[in-house]
Amino acid sequence: MVEAHPWTTRRLSNPRLDSDSPSDHPLSMPTTPPAESRYSLPSSASSSFVTAVSVASWYLSNIGVLLLNKYLLSFYGFRYPIFLTMLHMVSCSIYSYLAIRVLSIVPFQQILSRRQFLKVFALTSIFCFSVVCGNTSLRYIPVSFNQAIGATTPFFTAIFAFLITCKKETAGVYLALLPVVFGIVLASNSEPMFHLFGFLVCVGSTAGRALKSVVQGILLTSESEKLHSMNLLLYMAPMATMILLPVSLYVEGNVAAITVEKAIGDTFIVVLLIGNMTVAYLVNLTNFLVTKHTSALTLQVLGNAKAAVAAVVSVLIFRNPVTVMGMTGFAVTIMGVVLYSEAKKRSKGGGGSR
C-alpha cells in the first residue's frame, strides 16, 4: 500500500511553482507593452516623418497657389488680382481664428497698445502692395519668370537694410549678389513672353516682400511687441481685407457682383475660388510648420529649390516657351542666392560688420 504524500497547500500558492528545481521554473515572459507603444514609431523616425510631411505640404501649397492664381487670372478669365488677393485675406482671417482661438495651434497674443497696432498696420500696407503686385504680374508673365524675379529678394533685402538701418554686410555678401542680378538680366533678355508691365510689378512685389521683412525687424523688436507669425497673420489678414476691398471696388469695378454673376452661371468658379483661398492660407500654415521642425536657414534653402520646382511644373502644365538662355539665367540667379546664403552664414559666424 502506497502511503499518500502528506503536503499542505498555502492559500494562493501553487506547489509546482514553489519547487527549487530549475527545470520546474516557468519561463520568464516579458510584459505586454501598452497599445500606444506597440504601434508608435520611434521618436526620431516620427520626427523625420513629420518634417518630411511639413516640407512636402509647404511645397505643394506654395506651388499650388501660384498655379491656381495663374490659371484664374490668365486662362479662366477672372482678371481681378486685387479682389483675388482680398479673398485670400478673408480666408486667412477665418482660418487663423480657427487655428489659434479654437484649435490653439499656437498661444493667442493680444495687441497691447495703439503704437503696436499702428506698426502692424504699416506692415499690412506693405504686405498688401507686395501680394497685389505679385498676383497682378501673373496676368502678364509666366510663373517660371515670376519665380526667377522672386529669387532676387535677397538683393532688395540687402539694399533696404543698408538704406533704412545703415546695416553693412561683408564684401563677400555683396559680391554674392552680383550673379543674382546678372542671372535675372540674362533671363529677362531671353524671356519669350516678356511683358514690361508684368516685369515691373513683379519687381515691385519682390521689393515689397524684402521691405516688409526689414521693416518688421525694425518695428517689432521689443519682446513685448513681438508677435508669433501666426498671430501676426491673425491681425494682418483682417486689416488687409479692409484695405483691399475699397481699392478693388475702385480699380476693378463692382467685382463682387460680377463674381456672384459668374458663380450663378458657372459653379466651377466657386470650387476654384474656395480651393484657391484655402491653399493661400495653407502656404502660411505650412511655412510656420517647416520653420518649427527645421530652421530659418533650412527654410531659405528649401525656398530656393521651391522656386526651381515651381518653374519646371508651370512649364510642364502651361507649356509656356522657354529658352536655353532663360534657363541659364534662372540657374545663375539661384546659384547667386545660394552663394549669398553661404556668405551671410560665414559673416554671422565671423561677426560681420555693421
GIVEN-V16906 format. One record per backbone hydrogen bond with DSSP energy under -1.0 kcal/mol. NH is the residue of the N-H (numbers start at 1). CO is the residue of the C=O. If there is no record, write none. Layout:
((NH CO) (NH CO))
//
This chain:
((13 10) (24 21) (25 22) (38 34) (39 35) (46 42) (47 43) (48 44) (49 45) (50 46) (51 47) (52 48) (53 49) (54 50) (55 51) (56 52) (57 53) (58 54) (59 55) (60 56) (61 57) (62 58) (63 59) (64 60) (65 61) (66 62) (67 63) (68 64) (69 65) (70 66) (71 67) (72 68) (73 69) (74 70) (75 71) (76 71) (78 72) (79 77) (80 78) (84 80) (85 81) (86 82) (87 83) (88 84) (89 85) (90 86) (91 87) (92 88) (93 89) (94 90) (95 91) (96 92) (97 93) (98 94) (99 95) (100 96) (101 97) (103 98) (105 99) (117 113) (118 114) (119 115) (120 116) (121 117) (122 118) (123 119) (124 120) (125 121) (126 122) (127 123) (128 124) (129 125) (130 126) (131 127) (132 128) (133 129) (134 130) (135 131) (136 132) (137 133) (139 136) (140 137) (141 137) (146 142) (147 143) (148 144) (149 145) (150 146) (151 147) (152 149) (153 150) (155 152) (156 152) (157 153) (158 154) (159 155) (160 156) (161 157) (162 158) (163 159) (164 160) (165 161) (167 161) (174 170) (175 171) (176 172) (178 175) (181 177) (182 178) (183 179) (184 180) (185 181) (186 182) (187 183) (188 184) (189 185) (190 186) (191 188) (194 191) (199 195) (200 196) (201 197) (202 198) (203 199) (204 200) (205 201) (206 202) (207 203) (208 204) (209 205) (210 206) (211 207) (212 208) (213 209) (214 210) (215 211) (216 212) (217 213) (218 214) (219 215) (220 216) (226 222) (232 228) (233 229) (234 230) (235 231) (236 232) (237 233) (239 235) (240 236) (241 237) (242 238) (243 239) (244 240) (245 241) (247 243) (248 244) (249 245) (250 246) (251 247) (252 248) (255 253) (258 254) (259 255) (260 256) (261 257) (262 258) (263 259) (264 260) (265 261) (266 262) (269 266) (271 267) (272 268) (273 269) (274 270) (275 271) (276 272) (277 273) (278 274) (279 275) (280 276) (281 277) (282 278) (283 279) (285 281) (286 282) (287 283) (288 284) (289 285) (290 286) (291 287) (292 288) (293 289) (294 290) (299 295) (300 296) (301 297) (302 298) (303 299) (304 300) (305 301) (306 302) (307 303) (308 304) (309 305) (310 306) (311 307) (312 308) (313 309) (314 310) (315 311) (316 312) (317 313) (318 314) (319 315) (327 323) (328 324) (329 325) (330 326) (331 327) (332 328) (333 329) (334 330) (335 331) (336 332) (337 333) (338 334) (339 335) (340 336) (341 337) (342 338) (343 339) (344 340) (345 341) (346 342) (347 343) (348 344) (349 345) (350 346) (352 347))
//
